[in-house]
Every structure is written in C-alpha cells, then in structure tokens.
Amino acid sequence: MTADVAKLGPMLRTWRGRVAPDAAGLPGGHRRRVTGLRREDLAELAGISVDYVVRLEQGRHATPSAQVTAALARALQLTDAERDHLYRLAGLAPPAGGEISDRIPPGLHRMLDRLGGSAAAVFAADWQLIWWNRCWAALLGDPSSTPSALRNFARDTFPADGAAPCLSHWPVTSLSRPEVEASVVSDLRRATGRFPDSARLARLIRDLAASSPRFAELWASGAVGAHREDHKIVQHPAAGPIAVDCDVLSDGDAERKIVVLTAAPGTEDEARFRLAVKAGASDSPNA
C-alpha cells in the first residue's frame, strides 16, 4: 500500500484543529492562538517529538510506523473510519477487527424498512443470515424455523454430503451457479483479510473445505473478490416459478451483505412475486 504524502499532512492538521484541549485533558488557558491542539500538544499526547509532527504535517516523513499511527489516532480521537483513513494515508493496512459482527446499525435498519415490497435480507461477513423481512420469508419460506447455525448461504452453496439447502423451503435455482460458487469463495477469502482472528469464520472455512471438494478446489485457487449479483428461479408452492434478480450490496468495513430479490416490473414474474408475498402475508418472519 502506497502512502499519500500530499494528503496525510493536511488531514493531520485538520484533525488536530478540531480537538479541544480540555477534551484531551490539557489546560486551555487564555494565551492559546489556536482553538484545537498545538503541535506540541499532539506530540505530547502521542508520545513523539514535535519535530516528528512537523515533518509529518509538512510531508517530509511519509511512512510513520503502525505504532506511531495508532498513537496519533488515539491522540486525535479519531472514529474507526477516520483511523482507517489515517492508516491508508500512511501507507498501512487498517487494523482488522477481532470477531465478525452480527449487529445491524440503526441507519441500515432505516434503509431496509424503506425497501417496500422487495424481498431483502442481511448476511454477516461469513454469509450468516442475521435479518430478513416479510417479503423474503414469503418468497423463500420463513428462516426462523431453521436452526440459527444452519442459516448460512456459504453452507447452502456448498452442502455437506448432498444435504438440502436450509435458507429456502422450496427449490431455488441459480442461473449462474459456477460464478456464484466462485464469488462466494473469493468473498470469504476477502473476509479472512478483514477478520483474521475470527474463530467462527475459520471454523466455517475448515468445515467447508473438509466436506466439499468443490469448495476446497476453489479455495485453493486463491481468488479474492465479492458476490454481487445472480438471477434465480424460485419454485414457489403457491405462486409457481418466479424469476428474480438477486443484487448484493456491501455495508462498509463490517462486510455485511444486503441481498435484495426483485422481479422485473410489468412481467408475469412480478405478478407471481406479489402473489407469493400475499400468500405469506400472515407469517411473522423477522429475526
């Protein structure tokens, strides 16, 4: 990763200028000519020399160590996103989180609530299903009747010993299965870079590699990527076959996946989609 010297210095000055001395445990006083931290203050808080801060801000030291970068992030009271940006400007990989999170932030909940008649679900970084809406349950069957440990799209994609899928109650056929298999594997590999210490991700990969020769083959290829789209046929018991588009969005550094299933407007598939939703309207699917 290459350091961005031209942007590192200005960002440090901007972040330094917004931290009030009293918020950093320093006396404010009446003789200060700046509203934020002085270079001397930042140097003291981060445990580095003032000259080093000057050289960083002037672009004369492009590669601070990870230890210094972490100290600067703490002293400047950066958010996680700002800290990661600082690391990238310094030419360093941002620190990885420990375990995969199943938490869905309020903003994402608001967006999901406004999707209307689309079938939507949220998966964690390891493709564990963590949320779904009523339309999703009506289209594919209510996941709440499936044990939580089995609600995993990667396990469904590479079933052990020919086991039946667990995320749908009736047949769902992918029109591009080889591409989906490859993209799910490469997506999991990317997750190992983001969550190298995740025990549950490591366990999932071990299980899949041991039970699925196809997964083991694809894993050995070393590809890194993300699953983004698919086209599926849902064999709904009440509405009949429904062709749906499957689009996958990624939610920031937590690597959550928002999966949305829709039918093409004005088609017979859309009419069947609505019939399926209506047939399942009395269900209570949300986890």
C-alpha positions, 0 to 999 in steps of 0.5 A: 500500500502506497502512502499519500504524502500530499494528503496525510499532512493536511488531514493531520492538521485538520484533525488536530484543529478540531480537538479541544484541549480540555477534551484531551485533558490539557489546560486551555488557558487564555494565551492559546492562538489556536482553538484545537491542539498545538503541535506540541500538544499532539506530540505530547499526547502521542508520545513523539517529538514535535519535530516528528509532527512537523515533518509529518504535517509538512510531508517530509516523513511519509511512512510513520510506523503502525505504532506511531499511527495508532498513537496519533489516532488515539491522540486525535480521537479519531472514529474507526473510519477516520483511523482507517483513513489515517492508516491508508494515508500512511501507507498501512493496512487498517487494523482488522477487527477481532470477531465478525459482527452480527449487529445491524446499525440503526441507519441500515435498519432505516434503509431496509424498512424503506425497501417496500415490497422487495424481498431483502435480507442481511448476511454477516461477513461469513454469509450468516443470515442475521435479518430478513423481512416479510417479503423474503420469508414469503418468497423463500419460506420463513428462516426462523424455523431453521436452526440459527447455525444452519442459516448460512448461504456459504453452507447452502452453496456448498452442502455437506454430503448432498444435504438440502439447502436450509435458507429456502423451503422450496427449490431455488435455482441459480442461473449462474451457479459456477460464478456464484460458487466462485464469488462466494469463495473469493468473498470469504477469502476477502473476509479472512483479510478483514477478520483474521482472528475470527474463530467462527469464520475459520471454523466455517472455512475448515468445515467447508473445505473438509466436506466439499471438494468443490469448495476446497478446489476453489479455495485453493485457487486463491481468488479474492473478490465479492458476490454481487449479483445472480438471477434465480428461479424460485419454485414457489408452492403457491405462486409457481416459478418466479424469476428474480434478480438477486443484487448484493450490496456491501455495508462498509468495513463490517462486510455485511451483505444486503441481498435484495430479490426483485422481479422485473416490473410489468412481467408475469414474474412480478405478478407471481412475486406479489402473489407469493408475498400475499400468500405469506402475508400472515407469517411473522418472519423477522429475526 
